Amino acid sequence: MSTDKYFQANRQLWDQWTKEHEQAPFYNVAGFRVGKDRLRSIELEELGDVSGKRLLHLQCHFGMDTLTWARRGAVVTGVDFSEESISLARSLSQELNIPADFVCSDIYNLPNVLAGEFDIVFTSYGVLHWLRDLQRWGEVIAHFLKPGEIFYIVEDYPFMRVFHADAETGLQVSNPYFFSETPDQVEMEGSYATDNRGEKATFYIWNHSLGEVINALITNGLRIEFLHEFPYAARAKFPMMEKGDDNWWRLPPQRGTIPLLFSLQARKDR
């Protein structure tokens, strides 16, 4: 594990968030225990049938999506750098009798602790800005993919992150779009999944442009098969957003539209 101060602060944060998220309605662990599907329409439609496929889930948090892929027939391995997350994921796997392997590791060190190749490498929703080095990320993805098989991501659209908003003033450009080696320092009470109030947590994130994401894959031998953009998000990214009947969050019509999510599939050359 890295001894980098940013890494250590972020891992401590996710250890704490795991304890909170296990109880959070956003994750609905009780519903998951009785069979509620955690996956969303984008990845289900675009990845399709995963029965019998070996699937590696990077940055899996406490494994609910990983275990949902297993319920759908995949042979799954989930990876996260939070020991609390992996401990809870293993507990859910055992309790619910869903076969799965879970590995506690940061992505960059993963080839040193995990062997084998996979048919699908998968990651989703709020993952990239926790990573400093996307070139190494691309290397690791390529390392674990079988030749001819696919990497798939559905993620917050990078351009969306340049905006700040409040309910009165609307969207305002206030954050950088391009990568900087020096991360943004963020202080926050609670988390994206909770409204807990108390001591502020400090964590660190990095911006990555869409071009940087794509090139991190291309330069490591992956061929882009599609890039899709969506004007909705999995949760309210701005205060004025409205939830539709389809459970996706959108800006009100009078606010216009911006891309809020993207999905991408890339295939490793044979």
Steps between C-alpha positions, in 0.01 A plus 500: 500500500615852427629720780410814303323748729219554249446126469498452876250782555270365229520142625416614854203690357368195316544282807276744687254539212459122477370490857255780419398366159407159638214678681418758230168484310694594185658153503197314641695201626180352642344503154812348349484215751159399366599524135468865394716564194772761554593549135356771279351493152808638320745226599237226486404588143852562376676202658215258449528136601802436724426137581818297542728799435786586733442859613749720688337796677742781581419739788208282607436670840325236714412280209127534443533553124764227485265258672215605273709402197558168675124457545477547124744218437842664483805359677601809692800655670459836673787731591510796736769672707279530810541214746159579651339482155657166415416357843133593455498369141634163614244489781211564258634238258510240776170599661308493170687199359607691189839372378749785457864583560593834656849648508617794711748692286549832332467466124862580422631211711236251393719300254725414796219345705253359246563247223295405197321654204141616464235524231371832636668771705226723639485824699223751560356821647737735679830316469748688281554813707640286785786394273813704441666302218270402214784364288573242769125436528493420128803271537331304776178462299696369201700268726188322625301481176513191284594584140183584310296576813350823634536780748180686588442816701193712577606814682432864583572714198826691566366830363213490749754533780605851393167637620384613842138579565252612757123507471485875435783579258516189283816354352824693522841399369723484806720187483789401270439248223852377433727284712741650752750294698393695808155375601201703605459494877138453603342534844160342549255398771331169431533353151327487163278224645425646842409831662695433819616814673798519727874514459614593153703249304782613270572312179675548167385459140648548152327629188538299180376616162310266270796508261733386778269208581484389137873535439585304816320206339619546140867527596471172689373303203124535537277594208200723577177338378251757618467817704149598608392820677196550719317815626413339834675372813462225758454754780443873536826668406353850536229628737246580228503156339178301477449124523301343221273199498795302362704583817751712308569859608483785246532876492164679472412569133548874545862441605595335172702181474860402556657153489482346847608140432700316237551135425788351307595155380851412382640169378849365547672411175550130434 
